[in-house]
């Protein structure tokens, strides 16, 4: 049977490889809009965002790492073998998605991997499920938010002679999604773990879209009498700063994936007594995601920067600012969300300000399909891999 020491070392290497492919795929998040608007050359954009991705984990807390390592599956389901299998399944999915130009969520691939391997160890009891009270609260507040959102947008549409039915439907969807993070920030709702991860599959792109849409309208009103060349001179540097802030927030959230699994690996193997993150783990993880960003996932960049919608520098600034704010908020809450979802939602939001036809909805549907199936697909791959490896080891 494989010795524990080599397995632990292999697990650490896999975790760093996971952060590397995370940077490889997710480089597109911070680069996409700044490359699309030609605010920076691709090479400058890559290296600037790589540095910011490395800095991110040192600025924010390790709350996301703690969620990855302690709040998805029970401690008994986290064995060195299950963690290694989970990371292997995640890396395979993210790498394949990158090669195909699909902006897959590495966050959710890892979550699905941990769930699948954990279930393989001790069954469905491995999953840390939320209590019924918090689920009821979420549905209640979402219902209230949907009603308020539908009423507000229906009134606005009526005043401006718009489509009231479409407006009320859109307002209901936005209201249901927006009220949850607002109440979380206010301290009314305390959502974490698997529930928070699943909810923000839908909430983070919705927040990105709504925030970028409204911010874009505000900015466009402020500059509507300015010459296009003057607006470009003002917003190109602001856009670059916003993208660097977005890269820092991305590193703080996604960069903690390897931190969480390496710490869980050390804890499960007895090298740590409690879930206290060693500094060398943070440093190694930051370097890995930075190196991955340097190599970049250019096929994903092309899809996000060109295929969704055409954007101007001020719109890139609005999209990057909105997505950065979302990532900072959820990172502080300790929720490992998909940076892909946040920035894609923001890009859709700024595109939608020019009308429904300005957005390539076919591309959006393809990406949304990938978002929804990521966790169950990673779960299935990880569970199958764990069961196969366990069987082989038992025979040997």
ZAMARGU-4260 file (C-alpha; in steps of 0.2 Angstrom, whole numbers, plus 5000, padded with zeros to 4 digits):
<rodrens>
0) 5000/5000/5000 | 5006/5018/4996 | 5015/5025/5011 | 5008/5040/5020 | 5023/5052/5018
5) 5024/5050/4999 | 5005/5052/4998 | 5005/5068/5008 | 5019/5075/4997 | 5010/5071/4982
10) 4994/5079/4989 | 5003/5095/4992 | 5010/5095/4974 | 4993/5092/4967 | 4986/5106/4978
15) 4999/5118/4971 | 4995/5111/4953 | 4977/5115/4957 | 4981/5133/4960 | 4992/5133/4945
20) 4978/5128/4933 | 4966/5140/4943 | 4977/5154/4938 | 4979/5146/4920 | 4960/5146/4918
25) 4955/5161/4929 | 4968/5173/4922 | 4954/5177/4910 | 4944/5185/4923 | 4955/5200/4927
30) 4963/5201/4909 | 4947/5199/4898 | 4940/5217/4899 | 4957/5226/4900 | 4963/5216/4884
35) 4946/5219/4875 | 4947/5238/4877 | 4966/5238/4873 | 4969/5247/4890 | 4985/5236/4892
40) 4994/5224/4880 | 4991/5206/4884 | 5009/5203/4891 | 5008/5218/4903 | 4990/5213/4908
45) 4996/5195/4912 | 5011/5199/4922 | 5002/5213/4932 | 4987/5202/4936 | 4999/5188/4941
50) 5007/5199/4954 | 4990/5205/4961 | 4985/5187/4962 | 5000/5183/4972 | 4997/5198/4984
55) 4978/5194/4987 | 4980/5180/4999 | 4991/5190/5011 | 4978/5205/5012 | 4962/5196/5016
60) 4959/5183/5030 | 4960/5164/5028 | 4941/5162/5030 | 4939/5154/5012 | 4952/5142/5016
65) 4943/5137/5032 | 4927/5134/5022 | 4936/5123/5010 | 4945/5113/5023 | 4931/5111/5037
70) 4914/5116/5031 | 4910/5105/5015 | 4912/5088/5021 | 4915/5081/5039 | 4932/5078/5047
75) 4930/5059/5045 | 4928/5060/5026 | 4944/5070/5024 | 4958/5057/5023 | 4974/5060/5013
80) 4968/5048/4999 | 4951/5057/4998 | 4959/5074/4997 | 4971/5068/4984 | 4957/5061/4973
85) 4947/5076/4975 | 4961/5088/4969 | 4965/5076/4955 | 4947/5076/4948 | 4947/5095/4950
90) 4963/5098/4940 | 4957/5086/4926 | 4941/5095/4924 | 4949/5113/4925 | 4963/5108/4913
95) 4951/5101/4900 | 4939/5116/4901 | 4954/5127/4898 | 4959/5118/4883 | 4941/5119/4876
100) 4940/5138/4880 | 4926/5135/4893 | 4927/5147/4908 | 4924/5133/4921 | 4923/5137/4940
105) 4939/5129/4948 | 4931/5133/4965 | 4916/5123/4961 | 4926/5109/4953 | 4936/5107/4970
110) 4920/5108/4980 | 4912/5094/4969 | 4928/5084/4971 | 4928/5085/4990 | 4910/5080/4990
115) 4912/5065/4979 | 4928/5058/4987 | 4920/5062/5005 | 4905/5052/5000 | 4916/5038/4994
120) 4924/5037/5011 | 4909/5036/5023 | 4893/5039/5012 | 4881/5053/5011 | 4884/5057/5029
125) 4900/5065/5024 | 4891/5080/5017 | 4889/5095/5029 | 4871/5100/5026 | 4863/5117/5032
130) 4849/5116/5045 | 4831/5118/5040 | 4830/5134/5049 | 4842/5143/5038 | 4835/5136/5023
135) 4817/5142/5028 | 4825/5160/5031 | 4833/5160/5014 | 4817/5156/5005 | 4807/5168/5016
140) 4818/5183/5012 | 4821/5178/4994 | 4802/5178/4992 | 4801/5196/5000 | 4815/5202/4989
145) 4806/5195/4974 | 4790/5204/4978 | 4799/5221/4981 | 4810/5219/4966 | 4795/5215/4955
150) 4785/5230/4961 | 4799/5243/4960 | 4804/5238/4942 | 4786/5237/4937 | 4783/5254/4943
155) 4799/5261/4934 | 4793/5252/4918 | 4776/5260/4919 | 4783/5277/4922 | 4794/5276/4907
160) 4782/5266/4896 | 4792/5251/4896 | 4787/5232/4896 | 4779/5230/4913 | 4778/5211/4912
165) 4796/5209/4908 | 4801/5222/4920 | 4792/5214/4935 | 4799/5197/4930 | 4817/5204/4929
170) 4814/5214/4945 | 4808/5198/4954 | 4823/5188/4949 | 4835/5202/4954 | 4826/5206/4970
175) 4827/5188/4976 | 4845/5187/4972 | 4851/5204/4979 | 4842/5203/4996 | 4852/5188/5002
180) 4870/5196/5001 | 4863/5212/5008 | 4856/5203/5023 | 4872/5194/5025 | 4882/5210/5025
185) 4870/5217/5038 | 4872/5202/5049 | 4854/5197/5048 | 4858/5180/5038 | 4872/5169/5043
190) 4875/5158/5028 | 4891/5148/5025 | 4897/5131/5019 | 4889/5121/5005 | 4873/5132/5006
195) 4882/5148/5003 | 4892/5140/4989 | 4877/5134/4980 | 4867/5150/4982 | 4881/5160/4975
200) 4882/5150/4959 | 4866/5160/4955 | 4868/5176/4966 | 4886/5181/4961 | 4883/5182/4942
205) 4866/5191/4946 | 4875/5203/4957 | 4888/5206/4944 | 4875/5209/4931 | 4865/5221/4941
210) 4879/5230/4949 | 4888/5233/4932 | 4872/5238/4923 | 4867/5251/4936 | 4885/5258/4938
215) 4887/5258/4919 | 4871/5269/4917 | 4877/5281/4931 | 4894/5283/4923 | 4887/5285/4905
220) 4875/5299/4911 | 4890/5308/4919 | 4900/5307/4903 | 4887/5309/4890 | 4892/5326/4885
225) 4911/5322/4885 | 4921/5318/4869 | 4924/5300/4867 | 4943/5303/4866 | 4942/5312/4883
230) 4932/5299/4891 | 4944/5286/4885 | 4959/5295/4892 | 4950/5296/4909 | 4944/5278/4910
235) 4958/5268/4903 | 4969/5270/4918 | 4954/5268/4930 | 4950/5252/4921 | 4967/5246/4923
240) 4967/5250/4942 | 4950/5241/4943 | 4956/5226/4935 | 4971/5225/4946 | 4959/5226/4961
245) 4949/5212/4954 | 4965/5201/4952 | 4969/5205/4970 | 4952/5200/4975 | 4953/5184/4964
250) 4969/5179/4972 | 4961/5181/4989 | 4947/5170/4986 | 4952/5157/4973 | 4970/5158/4979
255) 4965/5150/4996 | 4959/5134/4988 | 4976/5126/4989 | 4978/5134/5006 | 4962/5125/5012
260) 4966/5108/5005 | 4984/5108/5010 | 4980/5112/5028 | 4966/5099/5028 | 4979/5087/5022
265) 4991/5091/5035 | 4977/5090/5048 | 4971/5073/5042 | 4988/5065/5042 | 4992/5071/5060
270) 5005/5085/5055 | 4993/5098/5063 | 4983/5097/5078 | 4971/5110/5073 | 4966/5119/5057
275) 4979/5133/5058 | 4986/5138/5041 | 5005/5138/5041 | 5013/5154/5032 | 5023/5143/5020
280) 5007/5136/5013 | 5000/5153/5009 | 5016/5158/5001 | 5017/5142/4990 | 4999/5144/4985
285) 5001/5162/4980 | 5016/5158/4970 | 5007/5144/4961 | 4992/5154/4956 | 5004/5168/4950
290) 5013/5157/4939 | 4997/5150/4932 | 4991/5167/4928 | 5008/5171/4919 | 5004/5157/4907
295) 4986/5162/4904 | 4971/5154/4897 | 4970/5163/4881 | 4956/5154/4873 | 4945/5158/4888
300) 4951/5176/4887 | 4945/5177/4869 | 4928/5170/4874 | 4925/5182/4888 | 4933/5197/4880
305) 4926/5196/4863 | 4912/5183/4862 | 4900/5190/4875 | 4899/5208/4870 | 4909/5222/4864
310) 4914/5235/4878 | 4922/5252/4879 | 4935/5257/4892 | 4922/5265/4904 | 4911/5249/4903
315) 4927/5238/4907 | 4929/5249/4922 | 4911/5247/4927 | 4912/5228/4925 | 4929/5226/4934
320) 4923/5237/4949 | 4907/5228/4951 | 4915/5211/4951 | 4929/5216/4962 | 4916/5222/4975
325) 4907/5206/4975 | 4923/5196/4977 | 4929/5206/4992 | 4912/5204/5000 | 4910/5185/4998
330) 4929/5183/5003 | 4926/5192/5019 | 4911/5180/5022 | 4922/5165/5019 | 4912/5159/5004
335) 4923/5151/4990 | 4913/5158/4975 | 4917/5158/4956 | 4926/5173/4950 | 4921/5167/4933
340) 4902/5170/4937 | 4905/5187/4945 | 4915/5194/4930 | 4904/5186/4917 | 4889/5193/4925
345) 4897/5210/4925 | 4901/5209/4907 | 4884/5204/4903 | 4877/5219/4913 | 4887/5232/4904
350) 4883/5224/4887 | 4864/5224/4891 | 4864/5243/4894 | 4865/5244/4875 | 4850/5233/4873
355) 4845/5215/4873 | 4853/5211/4856 | 4870/5218/4861 | 4874/5202/4871 | 4878/5185/4863
360) 4865/5175/4873 | 4870/5159/4865 | 4888/5161/4873 | 4880/5165/4889 | 4869/5150/4889
365) 4884/5139/4886 | 4893/5146/4900 | 4878/5145/4912 | 4876/5126/4908 | 4895/5124/4912
370) 4892/5133/4929 | 4877/5122/4934 | 4885/5105/4930 | 4902/5109/4937 | 4899/5103/4955
375) 4889/5087/4951 | 4901/5083/4937 | 4916/5085/4948 | 4907/5075/4962 | 4903/5060/4950
380) 4921/5060/4943 | 4929/5061/4961 | 4917/5048/4968 | 4921/5036/4953 | 4940/5039/4955
385) 4940/5036/4974 | 4930/5020/4972 | 4941/5013/4958 | 4957/5017/4968 | 4950/5010/4984
390) 4946/4994/4975 | 4963/4993/4967 | 4972/4996/4984 | 4961/4983/4992 | 4966/4970/4979
395) 4984/4974/4980
</rodrens>
